[in-house]
């Protein structure tokens, strides 16, 4: 099955309104690749460029109520979001988000018509201990128990040790984990697994994007620092587009 690549930028807590406007002017899109940007939520309501989807960097598991500082899926949908990151490693580490909570956030996003980008990945200590598959399986387990949700998600594999460090998993190592993720979904539903988009995130840059995106189970990229620069982001989009048959 042919899967359209998705290239998504995550600005994290970076950028300002002026930088966003320059980015929107300079980013170059192609119909061969779905493209999205997750700027700080403060700027979501003012962000628009035809052909470029937007996503939030997080979403509440709750619908409304006394949750100071949180944003519900309905609110994000209301301002034009198409995607929401859930379970990014920084949320898991700094906000103590559990695997169960991340699955609840994915469910809340789907209920409002958002596509959750479900992030998984291991630390360096876990990789060196040979625990990669165990960690990934544990992170996916609560999601895979939600049959009405798993067909509507994107998964992003982001080895924690490669985020913002300049280190990148080799294309072969990344492919191995991506293939394992697909087998986990296939154990629940083979059709969903075959259509699942699995992004690689971990110091993706123009000089490694082509090799990563050429792997059979890598269907695009979740781009951190390189997405702050439109020229670099454009090169990554083109690298993903080059993997699509004419």
Secondary structure, DSSP 8 states (H G I E B T S, - for coil): ----EEEEEE--S---HHHHHHHHHH----TTEEEEEE--GGGGGG--BTTBEEEES---SSSSSS-TT---HHHHHHTT--EEEES-HHHHHHS---HHHHHHHHHHHHHTT-EEEEEE---HHHHHTT-HHHHHHHHHHHHHT-TTTGGG-EEEE--GGGSSSS----HHHHHHHHHHHHHHHHTT-HHHHHH--EEE-SS--HHHHHHHHTSTT--EEEESGGGGSHHHHHHHHHHHHTTS--
